[in-house]
Every structure is written in C-alpha cells, then in structure tokens.
Amino acid sequence: MTNSIPQMVVGGAGPAGLTAAYELAKRGINPIVLEAGARVGGLSRTEEYRGYRFDIGGHRFYTKAEEVQQIWRELLGEEFLRRPRLSRIYFNHKFFNYPLSLKNVIGNLGLWESARIVLSYGYSQVWQIKPEESFEQWVVNRFGWRLYRTFFKTYTEKVWGIPCTEIRAEWAAQRIKGLSLISAVKQALFGSNDVKSLIEEFDYPRFGPGQMWECCETRVKELGGEVELRTPVRTVRHRDGVVTSISVGRDDSVREIPIDQYISSVPLNQLIESLDPPAPPAVLSAARGLKYRDFLVVAIVINQPDLFPDNWVYVHDSEARVGRIQNFKNWSPDLVPDSSKTCLGMEYFCSEGDDIWELPDADLIQLAAKEIENLSLARTADVEDGCVIRALKAYPVYDGEYQGHLNVLREYLSHFKNLQTIGRNGMHRYNNQDHSMLCGLYAAQNLLGAKHDLWDINTERSYYEEQRVDRSNEVST
Ligand SMILES: Cc1cc2nc3c(=O)[nH]c(=O)nc-3n(C[C@H](O)[C@H](O)[C@H](O)COP(=O)(O)OP(=O)(O)OC[C@H]3O[C@@H](n4cnc5c(N)ncnc54)[C@H](O)[C@@H]3O)c2cc1C
C-alpha cells in the first residue's frame, strides 16, 4: 500500500521521537511516529509482568532544562511524584554511604583497611602514573590504588565488560570530573553516617517512566498525530541529498511512505545501513565501527514486604554477576500490586551473544534468586516468580575510535536536506531522557523555522555528572 501524502515522519517512539512528535502535533502538524517495538518509551519504557511494573534500569527524572520540566508537568500533572532517594554501594555484605563518610568506611572496612586506603592515597599523590592513559591510571592518580580497587574497578568492569586498563582516561575525566577531591575528603571527614541524611529527592511518575511516554503517545494521537507500534523503519530511500521515502513494517506488511521531513531516533549505525542507495564504503565502515553495551534486567518477586530502604544499590562484589539492584516499590509503591511483596530488578550488564545474554530466562531467574541470597539481601526460597527483559544497545560505547567514526557520519549526514538524527543512539550520545527530549523538541522547532544545532545539546555535561557522581559513583546510568 502506498500513502500518497508527503509526511513529517519520526522514526522511534522513545523520549526523543515522542517529544518531537508532541511538539509538532501541538503546532498543528500531524506527524507519523513509527516504532519498532510493542510499546512506547524506548529505553525509558516501563515493562509489566503480572501487575508488577518495572523500568529498564531505574529512571530518575532530573533536568536543568525548563522546557523539559514543563513538558513533564504538562503531561503528568499530579501523577508526577516527588520521591525520596537513597542509593548506596553494597560490598562485602555491607552498605557504604556515598559520598563516603569516614565513620561508615571505618565501621565497614575496619581501621586497618581504612589506614591502608589513606596510605595508598598518599602514595599515589607522590608517585603519579605518567602518562595517564587509562581509566585505571586516571582514578588511581586521584584516589589511590586501594580506593580504586574497592569502589571503582569491579563495578566499572561489570558495566563495560572490559578491564579498566582498556577504558580511556578521557572517559573517566568526562564522567567523574564533578567529583572534587577536596569536597570528597571534607565529606569523608565530616560527612554524616546517618542513612536519613543521605536521602535526596527526585521526580518520578506514579506508574514508572513508561507512564510519561504512554501519556505522551495519547496526547500526540488526540492532537491528530499517529503512533504506529511494531512498525520498524527498514529502508530509507534518498536522492540528491533528500530522503524521498521510507519502507516500513514487518515482513508480511511492508509499505512505502513518502517523506517530506524525516526525524530519526533509530540507532545511527542502523540508519546508515538502511540507506538506499547505500552510503559510501568509508561511511558504512564508520557506522559499523560504533559499539554498544547491552543490558538485561531480571525482575524477581519476593515474598517479603521490606528488604532494604534504597531505591537501588550498586553491587561491587566481584563474585556476583549482578551489577545493580533496583527495589521498585521504593521508587513508587504503585509499581507493586501487592504491598506484602517486593519486586527487585537484578541488572546484568552484558553484550548480545555473551554467556549471560544467552542464558535461558528460567536460568537467569534462578541465577538472580541464588545471587540475592549469596549477597544476604533476601532468601532464594522467598523468590516466588520472575521475568527477564533484554535491552539491546542500552549504552553507546565511548571507545578510542567512536569520535572519529561519529565525525565521518555527521559530515555525511549534514548533506541531507530533510533528515535530522536525534536521541541517545540516534546520535551515539550518552543522553539521559532530558537531553534526548531536547533533541526532539529542537528538531521539531527546526522544521518550523528555528536553527538549532542538535549536536550542541549535551556537550556541557558537568552539572549532571556532578549531581550523579558525587552522590553515588554512578558512572553508568
Ligand atoms: C539502565 C539505564 C538507566 C537509565 N537511567 C536513566 C535515568 O535515571 N534518568 C534518565 O533521564 N535517563 C536514564 N537512562 C537513559 C534513557 O533511557 C535514555 O536517555 C532515553 O530513553 C533515550 O531516549 P531516545 O528516544 O533517545 O532513545 P530510546 O529510548 O533508545 O528510543 C529509541 C526508540 O527507537 C526505536 N527504534 C529503534 N530502531 C527502530 C527502527 N528501525 N524503526 C522504528 N523504531 C526503531 C526503539 O524501539 C526505541 O523505542 C537510562 C538508560 C539505561 C540503559
């Protein structure tokens, strides 16, 4: 079937794509949003299993962009909750406050180990590693070997699946730059050991982040737009720097849609591979050089009302494969249909095809149930049920080559007159929802005459890193 009306089309119904569509729809333009998956929200969707709702990783809503805050409030109003936040590091069967507090560290590690940490820090300040090329060297130069081994190495290696010696120092500098050593030391010396004092607040929809995006989908439709689920963009046809049409749909229902303007939040490598005629070999090779880290969450239902007060904990023990554990009822009690139970999200960082990714769901649930007991956070016998959600391309990887590849792709795409790429994987950027939304918003405004440079968004990251890193060693959301 051929649709004869040229269209404003958006590829992908994650935060970026839906925000673009929402802005267009509000301005009286009816966009078509094409989404490959069965529900909207992308990585920020909320999955549901027997009434238990859970995120693909817990999703805090935090932004400094007024436009974004306004859209969140406009869409959800009273359903957008202010929630208390507590997240700690779990290591060696003990909870560590973050930022570290001296009392808490000494209490957990003992005087002897704490003294060794201080000595090792002193040593690293006198004998700096030069040149400073890897993540490991960057952290050791600033925190010393022992602190690095206790609080940075294991978790970072779980997230990225490669040794810290192979992660570039530049990445550490970008991710950890907000953490001032002076304030860390001050906090360690004078910081409180009281769990209550660590509690901050964040915004969160009553029924999880997916509620925001399901609501956005409804509004786009009410305003005259279309959102088609299970409709992947397959081929992007172009001529003389203009996208002319795209073919969409599953094998048995492929159709062609003429394009007036195309906004794509589809992963950049996929977009390039889908071009017809194909992109030049150098561009294809750059696209194939982009790397990703995948992720899966095993949601387990536990027959216990209260396990720990944190929204999530970072698991630093190297024997446990799980990297982080979400406690969803602490995000919002409405995520759990029965308050006598707890639903935990056991998060495994992995890569498509590796041993964890390939495990059958039943084995993953068994592994999660075993690990939660090994960590002494719950009993295997109390795990009643579970389900597994796999997320491909959860993290765009910033390796040594990605910037070069990205430059090639940006240069090539800049010659297209009616194509804008937006979003986390659409631009291979480590975006949170707010930055992806800004891309979508600005792309829509560009179609209405604005001249935003979308590649300028999320280049000044320090505010969020400060907020994230100094609270919780979150080198990885
Ligand atoms: C574990 C984890 C924790 C996170 N925590 C936070 C947090 O606390 N706070 C926060 O703000 N952000 C967080 N994020 C980041 C957040 O998930 C992303 O920034 C956001 O979802 C990006 O939105 P997007 O629209 O750019 O991309 P995505 O969410 O990836 O959406 C892209 C959409 O495009 C669709 N698509 C792909 N290919 C095609 C195709 N060929 N045709 C049609 N559709 C296609 C996908 O199915 C998807 O729905 C987290 C991410 C992860 C992985």
The ligand as an ORCA input file, in Angstrom:
! r2SCAN-3c Opt
* xyz 0 1
  C      19.990      1.174     32.590
  C      19.633      2.568     32.195
  C      19.296      3.502     33.171
  C      18.951      4.808     32.820
  N      18.612      5.707     33.796
  C      18.185      6.943     33.452
  C      17.739      7.857     34.448
  O      17.768      7.575     35.641
  N      17.274      9.068     34.044
  C      17.231      9.419     32.722
  O      16.751     10.518     32.410
  N      17.680      8.586     31.753
  C      18.153      7.359     32.082
  N      18.578      6.488     31.114
  C      18.669      6.957     29.729
  C      17.317      6.912     28.987
  O      16.836      5.602     28.970
  C      17.555      7.398     27.567
  O      18.227      8.628     27.597
  C      16.296      7.622     26.752
  O      15.413      6.540     26.749
  C      16.745      7.924     25.332
  O      15.637      8.236     24.556
  P      15.740      8.137     22.976
  O      14.407      8.421     22.444
  O      16.885      8.958     22.536
  O      16.170      6.629     22.671
  P      15.482      5.263     23.045
  O      14.885      5.309     24.370
  O      16.512      4.234     22.755
  O      14.312      5.147     21.982
  C      14.548      4.837     20.634
  C      13.321      4.136     20.065
  O      13.545      3.854     18.675
  C      13.012      2.570     18.395
  N      13.640      2.035     17.181
  C      14.885      1.514     17.042
  N      15.082      1.115     15.768
  C      13.947      1.402     15.099
  C      13.541      1.239     13.741
  N      14.338      0.702     12.809
  N      12.293      1.661     13.388
  C      11.452      2.218     14.311
  N      11.785      2.366     15.612
  C      13.029      1.984     15.993
  C      13.323      1.779     19.649
  O      12.495      0.624     19.729
  C      13.035      2.800     20.734
  O      11.691      2.752     21.142
  C      18.953      5.189     31.445
  C      19.295      4.252     30.461
  C      19.641      2.961     30.824
  C      20.011      1.974     29.756
*
